[in-house]
Amino acid sequence: MKQRTTTIFTSLMLAISAHTPAYADTLRDAVKADSASLVALYKHLHVQPELSHQEVKTAALLAREMQSLAFTVTTGVGGTGVVAVLKNGPGKTLLIRTDMDGLPVTEATGLPYASKNAGVMHACGHDVHMASWIGTARRLVAMKDQWSGTVVMIAQPAEELGAGAKAMIEDGLFTRFPRPDAALTLHDAPMLPAGTIGYVPGYTFANVDSVDIIVKGVGGHGAYPHNSKDPVVLAARIVTALQTIVSREVDPQDAAVVTVGRISGGTKRNIIPEEVKLELTIRSYSDATRRMLLHSIARIAQGEAIAAGMPEDRMPEVHEGETYTPATFNTEPMTGALVTLFEKRFGKERVQRTAPTMGGEDFGRYRTADGEPIQSFIFWLGGTPQDQWNAVGGDTAKLPSLHSPLWAPDPEPTILTGVEALTAATLKLLEKQ
């Protein structure tokens, strides 16, 4: 009986070791030992958020942290961006991104470490991202004997504007610094309990386009509409017709959004104005669907104007916004390899496949920055406190969302999972041959 028990135990241990990385215990223990420092850093960042393109103090703090770890640090990339490079022998190059900017939101969490910058809050969790990024840098330096290659760790400004990645790339991110073979990041998630990981194969975040339509008319007195060409009525027709793009022109198995978020025009109730302005946000995944949406918007605007009898010189003007955020796409084989790694490390119950979102994330720009696509992976990092999650039975509609003044992730389990996942992923991607 003793021999049989020993055999079973040996088999069990062999099975466990086959599915557990050799560095599992040491990594987790080291991350946990760093917990107090990382949570303190997180709270410091949460107290002092800065808006997009204004992340001066935040960038300086991150730069100092990376310099203390002997990274080669360059500041002022793309405005306030920070690039920290650590070369550790031959091998591939991995880009690891964090974003830095807060939002123009007045915090209402009531936390003792709530924002002290009036009207500004880390309501999208970029403070979680930064703390996880610093924790990962610390672990990679401490574990240099377990990986080989180069890490390019970047702190990006203005993610909330969809402009920071573009600014850093245009400032030479892929030419002044080692060009990455792959890019990696995370994003905190209210729709998952703290300490869990979510992933989406393929398209994860959408293309984001902004479109303005200037609907022109012929102004006049509200009592004599027959002497005018009413742009308000025409704008209403256009808004209604735009809704048919998704319902009748997009493949039902594809996904797209055409939202008119703002209508402005007119000065007085009895005056027919000269023009009305429509402001739209457009969401899609594939480039083909994106092109179709933009073309259809322009076609409908002009077609409705013709139907309304507008003179040729009063056709609507359709302007695409200057800031376009490309879709974020999780590539293979990187996605499959890291999901398998996470499932083995954290257990399948802590790793969940989630649905793609029509939200925007300019991390997608790094994948095709110079025309030669690289491997890319972004994963969700659950942040909702377990007691809140249990209280609503997992009904995320009852929880604060990203950008909510009430969003308050549970710092310790969220950040520790983020550090462990980013570090383990890097060790896997840059493992010694």
TAHU-V581477 format. One record per backbone hydrogen bond with DSSP energy under -1.0 kcal/mol. CO is the residue of the C=O (numbers start at 1). NH is the residue of the N-H. E is the energy in kcal/mol with one decimal. If there is no record, write none. Layout:
# TAHU-V581477
((CO/NH/E) (CO/NH/E))
This chain:
# TAHU-V581477
((1/5/-2.5) (2/6/-2.3) (3/7/-2.3) (4/8/-2.4) (5/9/-2.6) (6/10/-2.6) (7/11/-2.5) (8/12/-2.5) (9/13/-2.5) (10/14/-2.2) (11/15/-2.2) (12/16/-2.5) (13/17/-2.6) (14/18/-1.7) (21/24/-1.8) (23/27/-2.6) (24/28/-2.3) (25/29/-2.6) (26/30/-2.1) (27/31/-2.6) (28/32/-2.4) (29/33/-2.2) (30/34/-1.1) (32/35/-1.6) (34/38/-2.2) (35/39/-2.8) (36/40/-2.1) (37/41/-2.2) (38/42/-2.6) (39/43/-2.5) (40/44/-2.1) (41/45/-2.4) (42/46/-2.5) (43/47/-2.0) (44/48/-1.2) (47/116/-3.0) (50/102/-3.4) (51/54/-2.2) (54/56/-2.1) (55/59/-2.3) (56/60/-2.1) (57/61/-2.2) (58/62/-2.3) (59/63/-2.5) (60/64/-2.2) (61/65/-2.1) (62/66/-2.3) (63/67/-2.4) (64/68/-2.1) (66/71/-2.1) (67/70/-1.7) (72/85/-2.5) (74/83/-2.7) (77/81/-1.1) (81/77/-2.4) (82/155/-2.7) (83/74/-2.7) (84/153/-3.2) (85/72/-2.8) (86/151/-2.3) (88/149/-1.4) (92/150/-2.4) (93/181/-3.2) (93/182/-1.1) (94/152/-2.9) (95/184/-2.6) (96/154/-2.3) (98/156/-3.3) (103/105/-2.4) (103/121/-2.3) (111/114/-1.6) (117/120/-2.2) (121/103/-3.1) (121/123/-1.8) (123/403/-3.0) (125/129/-1.9) (126/130/-2.3) (127/131/-2.1) (128/132/-2.3) (129/133/-2.2) (130/134/-2.5) (131/135/-2.4) (132/136/-2.1) (133/137/-2.2) (134/138/-2.3) (135/139/-1.9) (136/140/-2.6) (137/141/-1.9) (138/142/-2.1) (139/143/-1.6) (141/144/-1.1) (143/146/-2.4) (144/147/-1.0) (149/88/-3.1) (150/94/-2.7) (151/86/-2.4) (152/96/-2.1) (153/84/-2.9) (154/98/-2.4) (155/82/-2.1) (156/100/-1.8) (158/163/-1.9) (158/164/-1.6) (159/162/-1.6) (163/167/-2.1) (164/168/-2.2) (165/169/-2.5) (166/170/-2.6) (168/173/-1.6) (169/172/-1.8) (172/175/-1.1) (172/176/-3.6) (181/375/-1.7) (182/95/-2.8) (183/377/-1.8) (184/97/-2.0) (185/379/-1.3) (187/381/-2.7) (189/383/-2.2) (192/383/-1.0) (192/384/-1.9) (193/196/-1.5) (196/382/-2.8) (197/352/-3.1) (198/380/-2.7) (199/354/-2.7) (202/330/-3.2) (204/357/-2.8) (205/328/-1.2) (207/284/-1.2) (208/325/-2.2) (209/282/-3.0) (210/321/-4.4) (211/280/-3.2) (212/319/-3.3) (213/278/-2.6) (214/317/-2.1) (215/276/-2.4) (218/229/-2.2) (220/272/-3.0) (221/224/-1.5) (224/227/-1.9) (225/228/-1.7) (229/218/-2.4) (230/234/-1.7) (231/235/-2.5) (232/236/-2.1) (233/237/-2.1) (234/238/-2.4) (235/239/-2.7) (236/240/-2.1) (237/241/-2.7) (238/242/-2.4) (241/244/-1.6) (242/245/-1.5) (243/247/-1.2) (244/248/-2.4) (245/249/-2.1) (245/250/-1.2) (251/254/-2.7) (257/283/-2.4) (259/281/-2.3) (262/279/-2.4) (264/277/-3.3) (268/271/-1.8) (270/222/-3.1) (272/220/-1.7) (274/217/-2.8) (276/215/-3.2) (277/264/-2.3) (278/213/-2.5) (279/261/-1.9) (279/262/-1.4) (280/211/-1.8) (281/259/-2.3) (282/209/-2.5) (283/257/-2.3) (284/207/-3.6) (286/290/-2.0) (287/291/-2.5) (288/292/-2.0) (289/293/-2.4) (290/294/-2.2) (291/295/-2.3) (292/296/-2.7) (293/297/-2.2) (294/298/-1.7) (295/299/-2.3) (296/300/-2.7) (297/301/-2.2) (298/302/-2.0) (299/303/-2.7) (300/304/-2.8) (301/305/-1.5) (302/306/-2.3) (303/307/-2.3) (304/308/-1.6) (305/310/-2.4) (306/309/-1.6) (311/314/-2.2) (317/214/-3.0) (319/212/-2.9) (325/208/-2.8) (328/204/-3.1) (328/205/-1.1) (330/202/-1.5) (331/335/-2.8) (333/337/-2.4) (334/338/-2.3) (335/339/-2.5) (336/340/-2.1) (337/341/-1.9) (338/342/-2.7) (339/343/-2.6) (340/344/-2.0) (341/345/-2.3) (342/346/-3.2) (343/347/-1.4) (347/350/-1.7) (348/351/-1.2) (350/197/-3.1) (352/199/-1.9) (359/206/-2.5) (361/364/-1.5) (362/365/-1.5) (363/366/-1.4) (366/369/-1.1) (367/374/-2.0) (368/371/-1.2) (375/183/-1.9) (376/331/-2.1) (377/185/-1.7) (379/187/-2.1) (380/198/-2.1) (381/189/-2.3) (382/195/-1.4) (383/410/-2.7) (384/194/-2.9) (385/389/-2.3) (386/390/-2.7) (387/391/-1.9) (388/392/-1.4) (389/394/-1.9) (392/395/-1.5) (394/396/-1.2) (395/398/-2.0) (396/399/-1.6) (401/404/-1.8) (404/407/-1.4) (405/108/-2.9) (410/414/-1.5) (411/415/-3.0) (412/416/-2.6) (413/417/-1.6) (414/418/-2.1) (415/419/-2.9) (416/420/-2.3) (417/421/-2.6) (418/422/-2.5) (419/423/-2.6) (420/424/-2.7) (421/425/-2.4) (422/426/-2.1) (423/427/-2.7) (424/428/-1.9) (425/429/-2.7) (426/430/-2.5) (428/431/-1.1) (430/148/-2.9))
